[in-house]
Amino acid sequence: MKEILMYKQPAGNWKEALPLGNGRLGAMDFGGAWRETLQLDESTYWSGEASEENNRADSRELLAQIREALLEEDYERADELGHGFVGNKNNYGTNLPVGNFYIDCFPEGRPEKEWEEAAGADTVTDFVRRLYLEEARSEVSFKAGGSIYRREVFLSNPAQAAVIHMDTRPGKPFALRIRVEGIASRVGITEERQQDYLIRGQARETLHSDGLTGVNLAGRIRVVTDGYHHLEESGIWVENATRATLLVDLETDMFQPDPEETAGRRLEEAWQKGYERLRQEHIQDVSALYNRMDISLGAEDMRELPTDERLRKQTEGKEDPGLAALLFQYGRYLLIASSREDSPLPTHMGGIWNDNIYNNIDCTQDMHVDMNLQMQYWLAALCALPECYQPAFAYMRDILVPSGEKTAAGVYGAKGWTAHVVTNPWGFTSLGWSYNWGVWSLGGVWCAALIWDYYEFTGDKDFLREWWPALKGAAEFAADYVFPDEKSGFYMTGPSYSPENMFSVDGKEYFLSLSTTCDCILVREILDIIAKGYQELSLERDSFLEKCVEIRENLPPYRIGSRGQLQEWFHDFDEPIPNHRHTSHLLGLYPFSQIRPEEQPQLAQAAYESIRRRLEDFEITSWGMNMLMGYYARLCDGEKALAIYQDTLRRLVKPNLSSVMSDETSMWAGTWELDGNTGLTASMAEMLVQSHGDVIRILPALPDEWRNGYVKGICLRGGQKADIYWRDGIPEKVVLVCGKDEKRLLCYGDQKQEIDLKTGERKEYSWKSGKFEIVQAGLRRQ
């Protein structure tokens, strides 16, 4: 089923524009008729610079003093000391949008006077713009003056270039004017060189750096047309053309020694191929990834309506399960567009797109590792896109680990590596520079857990061996970060926050404590991963493994508080912000599987109570809502998960289907974060299938609105892939393609039965008389 976003008018703002990307270059296509606007972004276009002075010299001394105060439950003293337990921001920097690429079209040829308005807009009929997810291309078409105008845009990963193609039928000559204007920095067309037009810019800004540091940008535009073209002060002019193809590349010197030469070489190679071949290679490249999965959640009778109209009808109460399926695939599309195997960096807060909001507030357009970066990748292996993980892994190895080793040693006197709340391409791994959010030490541990997620889904032991040093290094930090407390008998963590929350004692609010539930979850998780890794790689048991096992067995357990909630802190503190956006004390329920409702019903009930309390006037964020959906999915409550989904659509999802942080009046000013969409896809997938340990759970949280449907190609831990078909809420057929020899429990509702899986085998089951029966088994077709 081909998924398309479709509109009958141009985009009026950023949240109506359509995203395109090749893993490095990003574009937001506004899709006008006579004026096309493409906002161009490049993932390495960063201000700032690397610094060896992010860690403060007195951090280790403060660490010991704060721990002593917290062990004595002297939160006032810990708070006083804690204000100095921060890092230095220095020239931290931010990713900046490159600029707007304007293409003005003149259907009657070049006008005699300067033109600024949309000429002839009233003559346009049959206007439509589309985004084809399967082919990762946008298209605008309309009629005017007896001709059909068509414009197509795609950002090719094989060519590493943006391609904009325009033509008319019948071939009536038109003129174009092409301009580039920087958004947050000076960017523009500087000169004509041979057959290219050069673009130059510098990533300089003064809020997150000194205005003097940042990368330099070099780009090129090549025009291929049956008309002629030249550069003037007002822009590049293309005249007497019936068709034109613009090839665009942007490069920076972050990783390229000669970005101008790189851009020229790439455009030359693209030009040699020509538009049709570029288009074909691009579509083949993207569709090979995108078409690994297919999904239907029910009726598709509204798919012919414009997407913004579908969204409006849904928020008014009209059932549209097809829109849910579209949003599911949209999250996969966005990850493909923003994170490819050859991407130079992992996704930042906006993926590779930049609405220029974070650049103008205290929060930067960077990588947040206390939730956001991780959530951006949760769908990768689950939804058949494991390659998309690779930029995050390479970033860990090449940037986070070497820098994080210095931070671990300098701040904590620990082995291994760590990162805190925020990080960037310059290797910032220090404590955050602000006391009210920056003291949280396990961002590196949580990032490293993504490596294990990839391995669980793929079973690739060569991969695990390659990335074992990064995993082990994160565990080494965790093992040294904890310390024994004679009074409680536990290994404690901290000083730390429960991100980014605070608690109160005797009516006064504090941030720092020991052994927050979130800390204990993450330390437990990485140590458990290490124990499993030793077994998977057949490593000999050694003193480090013994240490990991001992610590894991003596961490503070989950606790249920006086209000029936899962405690967020070691002590049952009062909660001054019970509706806080972060719910990190529930990570053991989702995305991890430390709390399994069937095995630990009391903890599951406490999690329910925690969610209930948070939901009372919840501090709405897109990723926060996705977490609530994931929790309810793990609790097998499909109707409550659907209610969160519907509330997300009503409050956060915009016409281009971006799920934004909050509204424009919030401190985030309505910015978009990639995890708003990728996290939505991941939590929807959890409603359809779950796989942990030896259990495969079919349709664990299917709501009645999705009572009929199918999902094909979804991935399971253990290396299996599944196709699931259901009718009236009951599975009709389950097809498993087996990744390795093993026995699993196939579950639906309360029913479980053991199945025997063989490597490469395809098994088809039907649900009859309250159990799964084998319909067909055999080797899968190659």
ABEGO torsion letter per residue (X at the ends): XBBBBBBABBBABAAABBBBBAGABBBBBAGBAABBBBBBBBAABBBEBBBAAABBAAAAAAAAAAAAAAAAGBAAAAAAAAAABBBBAEBAEBBBBAEBBBBBBBAAEBBABBBABBBGAAABBGBBBBBBAAAGBBBBBBBBGGBBBBBBBBBBAAAGBBBBBBBBOBBBBBBBBBBBBBAABBBBBABBBEABBBBBBBBBBAAABAGABEBBBBBBBBBBBABBBBBBAAEBBBBGBABBBBBBBBBBAAABABAAAAAAAAAAAAAAAEAAAAAAAAAAAAAAAAAABBBBAEBAAAAABBAAAAAAAAAAGBBBAAAAAAAAAAAAAAAAAABBAABABBBBAAEABBAGAAAABABBBBBBAAGAAAAAAAAAAAAGBAAAAAAAAAAAAAAAAAAAAAAAAAAAGBBEBBBBABBBAAGBABBBABAAAABBAAAAAAAAAAAAAAAAAAGBAAAAAAAAAAAAAAAAAAAAABBBBAAAGBBBBOBBBBOABBBBBGGBBBABBBGBAAAAAAAAAAAAAAAAAAAAAGBBBBAAAAAAAAAAAABBBBBBBAAGBBBABABBBBBABAABABAAAAAAAOABAABBAAABAAAAAAAAAAAAAAABGBBBBAAAAAAAAAAAAAAGBAAAAAAAAAAAAAAABBAAGBBBABBAABAAGGBBBAAAAAAAAAAAAAAABBBBEABBBBGABBBAAAABEBBBGBBBBGGBBBBBBBBGGBBABBBBBBABBBBBBBBBEABBBBBBBBBGBBBBBBBBGGBBBBABBEBBBX
